[in-house]
Every structure is written in structure tokens, then in C-alpha cells.
Amino acid sequence: MLAEFALILPVLLMVLFGIIQFGITFSRAQAVEAAAREGGRLASLSSTSQADIQGRVDATLAGTLGDGVPTVVLEPGLCAGREGESVTVTVSVPHHIAIPLVLDREMTLTGHAMFRCEA
């Protein structure tokens, strides 16, 4: 019985670590999407600056990410003078996945949000 346990234990541990890493990655991906929505909502106002949007994204992601620093991109730019047009906010954060003996990889989590510019 001890020999069977020794053979199965590494497989069970890899599955366990895989489940944990998937949960962490999924949770962080949802947080990045939420931060993009928060930044997009703020970006749709004509009186908003890039620093305001970055601050809102940083505040939304506070405590949810490890070492990753979020990158915020506005396309086509701020809404001042563009009422009725759309603005897209893209938030990207680096993320590290580590499953012992199987996977050690860097990836980027990305969230998008599109809003119509308001007055």
C-alpha cells in the first residue's frame, strides 16, 4: 500500500497545485476585467485625466495582484471634446503560473471595456 501511495502522490499533488493555480489565475483575470470596467466608466467622462483613470484601476486592483503593475491604454484617447464617440480602456497585468514539476510560465492577463463618451 505504501508503494502505491508513493506512485500516486506526485500525480495528486500536481493536480492539486493545478487546481489552486487555475483558481488564482481565474480570480485575478476577473479582477483585471473589473478594473478595466471601472477605468472605462471613469474614462467616459470628459473631465477625466489619464492619472485619474490609472488611479482608479490601481485602486480596483489593490490587494488582488502579486507583483504585477497594471498597464492602462486608452484608445483613441481621452473623451474631452469627443462626446458621443466611444473610448476603449485596456488593462494588462503580468501574471506568473507555477505548478511544481509541470509548468513555470509568465503570461499577461488583459481586460477590455468600451464606453460611450459623455459630456
C-alpha positions as CSV (number, residue, x, y, z in Angstrom):
1,M,0.0,0.0,0.0
2,L,2.9,2.4,0.7
3,A,4.3,1.8,-2.7
4,E,1.0,2.7,-4.4
5,F,0.7,5.8,-2.3
6,A,4.3,6.8,-3.3
7,L,3.4,6.4,-7.0
8,I,0.1,8.3,-6.9
9,L,1.2,11.1,-4.5
10,P,3.1,13.2,-7.2
11,V,0.2,13.0,-9.6
12,L,-2.2,14.1,-6.9
13,L,0.0,17.0,-5.8
14,M,0.3,18.2,-9.4
15,V,-3.5,18.1,-9.8
16,L,-3.9,19.9,-6.5
17,F,-1.5,22.6,-7.4
18,G,-3.0,22.9,-10.9
19,I,-6.5,23.5,-9.4
20,I,-5.1,26.1,-7.0
21,Q,-3.2,27.9,-9.8
22,F,-6.3,27.8,-12.0
23,G,-8.4,29.4,-9.2
24,I,-5.8,32.1,-8.6
25,T,-5.5,32.9,-12.3
26,F,-9.3,33.0,-12.8
27,S,-9.7,35.3,-9.8
28,R,-7.0,37.7,-11.0
29,A,-8.4,37.7,-14.5
30,Q,-11.8,38.7,-13.1
31,A,-10.2,41.4,-11.1
32,V,-8.5,42.8,-14.2
33,E,-11.8,42.8,-16.1
34,A,-13.4,44.7,-13.2
35,A,-10.6,47.2,-13.2
36,A,-11.0,47.8,-16.9
37,R,-14.7,48.4,-16.4
38,E,-14.0,50.9,-13.6
39,G,-11.4,52.7,-15.6
40,G,-13.6,52.7,-18.7
41,R,-16.5,54.2,-16.7
42,L,-14.3,57.0,-15.4
43,A,-12.7,57.5,-18.9
44,S,-16.1,58.1,-20.4
45,L,-16.3,61.4,-18.5
46,S,-14.9,64.4,-20.4
47,S,-13.3,65.9,-17.3
48,T,-11.1,62.9,-16.5
49,S,-7.3,62.7,-16.8
50,Q,-5.1,59.7,-17.6
51,A,-3.8,59.9,-14.0
52,D,-7.4,59.7,-12.6
53,I,-8.0,56.5,-14.7
54,Q,-4.7,54.9,-13.7
55,G,-5.5,55.7,-10.1
56,R,-9.0,54.1,-10.3
57,V,-7.5,51.0,-12.0
58,D,-4.8,50.8,-9.3
59,A,-7.3,51.2,-6.5
60,T,-9.6,48.5,-8.0
61,L,-6.7,46.0,-8.3
62,A,-5.2,46.8,-4.8
63,G,-4.7,43.6,-2.9
64,T,-5.7,41.3,-5.8
65,L,-2.4,41.1,-7.7
66,G,1.0,39.9,-6.7
67,D,4.0,41.7,-8.2
68,G,2.3,42.8,-11.4
69,V,1.9,46.5,-12.2
70,P,-1.1,47.3,-14.4
71,T,-0.7,49.0,-17.7
72,V,-3.7,51.1,-18.8
73,V,-4.2,52.0,-22.5
74,L,-6.9,54.4,-23.8
75,E,-8.0,54.2,-27.4
76,P,-8.4,56.5,-29.2
77,G,-7.7,58.8,-26.2
78,L,-9.4,60.9,-23.5
79,C,-13.0,61.9,-24.1
80,A,-12.6,65.7,-23.8
81,G,-14.4,67.2,-26.9
82,R,-15.5,63.8,-28.2
83,E,-19.0,63.4,-26.7
84,G,-21.0,60.6,-28.3
85,E,-17.9,58.7,-29.5
86,S,-16.5,55.6,-27.8
87,V,-13.4,55.1,-25.6
88,T,-11.8,51.7,-25.0
89,V,-9.8,51.0,-21.9
90,T,-7.4,48.0,-21.9
91,V,-5.7,46.9,-18.7
92,S,-2.8,44.5,-18.9
93,V,-1.1,42.8,-15.9
94,P,1.8,40.3,-15.9
95,H,0.9,37.0,-14.1
96,H,3.1,34.1,-13.2
97,I,1.8,30.5,-13.1
98,A,3.9,27.9,-11.3
99,I,2.9,24.2,-10.9
100,P,5.8,22.2,-9.5
101,L,7.5,19.8,-11.9
102,V,5.0,20.7,-14.7
103,L,4.7,24.4,-15.6
104,D,6.5,27.6,-14.8
105,R,5.3,30.3,-17.1
106,E,4.7,34.1,-17.4
107,M,1.6,35.3,-19.1
108,T,-0.4,38.6,-19.4
109,L,-3.9,39.0,-18.1
110,T,-5.9,41.5,-20.1
111,G,-9.2,43.2,-19.6
112,H,-11.1,45.4,-22.0
113,A,-14.0,47.9,-21.6
114,M,-15.7,50.2,-24.1
115,F,-17.9,53.1,-23.1
116,R,-19.5,56.0,-24.9
117,C,-18.0,59.4,-24.1
118,E,-20.3,61.6,-22.0
119,A,-20.4,65.4,-21.5
